[in-house]
Amino acid sequence: MNEKNSSSANINLAGLTSRLLKEVLSLSSEEKIALLRDLEERVGAYKRKSGRISYPAEIDFAMKGKPVRGFISNISESGMFVTSFEKPDEGSEITMVFPPPARTVPVKMKARVVRVEKEGFAVEFVKRLNETLQKYDIKMISDLFIK
């Protein structure tokens, strides 16, 4: 057993929890928020349903009845991250129009906003992207995504 594993084995759960809580309580509000986002991102990376690819493309979406333009940062079969100055409320459903990877013909999809951040927001598609592409009779794009 290496030194790191043996030292972590000597810490019981109550002691570990106590130390973590003490450290978190000593942080400023901004540091607590940053730590929470880092932890959520780390845990979310393991929970992702499908791989993501970098995909810089324009996207149009409707927010409170008005059209808004944003930019896709990354995309997967189950969702995407959109960079935008205007952000919908977390939990809201939006309609988006964008050209999917390797295609020029845009698709119209509904998505649920799952996370809002300073630079944009993350959505989960109501129907997976490949299901929508099949509806439009477009070739599957699974091979573009890193598993």
C-alpha positions in Angstrom: 0.0 0.0 0.0 1.4 3.4 -0.9 1.8 6.3 1.6 -1.2 8.2 0.3 -3.5 5.1 0.6 -2.2 4.2 4.1 -2.7 7.8 5.4 -6.2 8.0 4.1 -7.0 4.6 5.6 -6.1 6.0 9.0 -8.7 8.7 8.9 -12.2 7.6 9.9 -15.3 9.0 8.3 -16.2 11.2 11.3 -12.7 12.7 11.5 -12.7 13.3 7.7 -16.1 14.9 7.8 -15.0 17.1 10.7 -11.9 18.2 8.9 -13.8 19.0 5.7 -16.5 20.9 7.5 -13.8 23.0 9.4 -12.1 23.8 6.1 -15.3 24.7 4.3 -16.5 27.0 7.2 -13.2 28.9 7.0 -13.8 29.8 3.3 -15.4 33.1 2.1 -18.8 32.9 0.4 -17.2 33.2 -3.0 -14.8 30.4 -2.2 -17.6 28.2 -1.0 -19.5 28.7 -4.2 -16.4 28.0 -6.3 -15.7 24.8 -4.3 -19.3 23.6 -4.6 -19.2 24.2 -8.4 -15.9 22.3 -8.6 -17.3 19.4 -6.7 -20.5 19.3 -8.7 -18.5 19.4 -11.9 -16.2 16.6 -10.7 -19.2 14.4 -9.7 -21.2 15.4 -12.8 -18.3 14.2 -15.0 -18.7 10.7 -13.7 -22.5 10.9 -14.0 -22.7 12.1 -17.6 -24.9 10.0 -19.8 -22.8 10.5 -22.9 -19.4 11.9 -23.9 -19.0 15.6 -24.9 -17.2 17.2 -27.8 -16.1 20.8 -28.2 -18.5 22.3 -30.8 -18.3 26.1 -31.3 -21.5 27.0 -33.2 -24.2 29.6 -33.1 -27.5 28.7 -31.5 -30.9 30.5 -31.4 -33.3 29.9 -28.6 -36.5 31.5 -27.3 -36.5 33.0 -23.8 -39.7 34.5 -22.4 -41.1 34.8 -25.9 -38.2 36.6 -27.5 -35.4 35.2 -29.7 -31.9 35.1 -28.2 -28.6 34.1 -29.8 -25.9 32.2 -28.0 -22.9 30.0 -28.8 -22.5 26.3 -28.2 -19.4 25.4 -26.2 -19.8 21.7 -26.1 -22.4 19.1 -27.1 -23.3 15.5 -26.5 -26.2 13.2 -27.4 -28.0 14.2 -24.2 -27.2 18.0 -23.8 -25.0 21.0 -24.4 -23.5 24.0 -22.7 -24.5 27.4 -24.2 -22.5 30.6 -23.7 -24.8 33.6 -23.6 -25.3 36.9 -21.9 -28.9 36.2 -21.4 -29.7 33.0 -19.4 -33.0 31.2 -18.9 -34.1 30.1 -15.4 -32.8 26.8 -14.1 -35.5 24.2 -14.6 -37.2 26.0 -17.5 -37.8 24.4 -20.8 -36.5 26.2 -23.9 -36.8 25.6 -27.7 -33.5 25.8 -29.6 -32.5 25.9 -33.2 -28.9 24.9 -34.2 -26.9 23.0 -36.8 -25.9 19.6 -35.2 -22.3 18.5 -35.6 -21.2 17.5 -39.2 -24.5 18.9 -40.6 -25.5 22.2 -42.1 -29.3 21.8 -41.8 -30.4 23.1 -38.4 -32.7 21.2 -36.1 -35.3 22.4 -33.7 -35.2 20.8 -30.2 -36.6 21.3 -26.8 -34.3 21.2 -23.8 -34.5 21.6 -20.0 -32.1 24.0 -18.3 -30.2 22.0 -15.7 -27.5 24.5 -14.6 -26.9 28.3 -14.9 -23.5 29.7 -14.6 -21.9 33.2 -15.0 -20.9 32.5 -18.6 -23.9 30.5 -19.8 -26.1 27.5 -19.1 -26.3 23.8 -19.5 -29.3 22.0 -21.0 -30.5 18.4 -21.2 -32.4 17.6 -24.4 -36.0 16.5 -23.9 -35.2 13.8 -26.6 -31.7 12.6 -27.2 -29.9 14.3 -30.1 -29.7 11.1 -32.2 -33.4 10.5 -31.7 -34.1 13.9 -33.1 -31.6 13.5 -36.0 -33.4 10.2 -36.9 -36.6 12.2 -37.0 -35.0 14.5 -39.5 -33.5 11.5 -41.4 -30.0 12.6 -40.6 -27.2 10.1 -40.2 -26.4 9.1 -36.6 -23.5 11.1 -35.1 -22.5 8.8 -32.2 -19.1 8.2 -33.7 -18.2 11.9 -33.1 -18.6 11.6 -29.3 -15.8 10.5 -27.0 -17.0 7.7 -24.8 
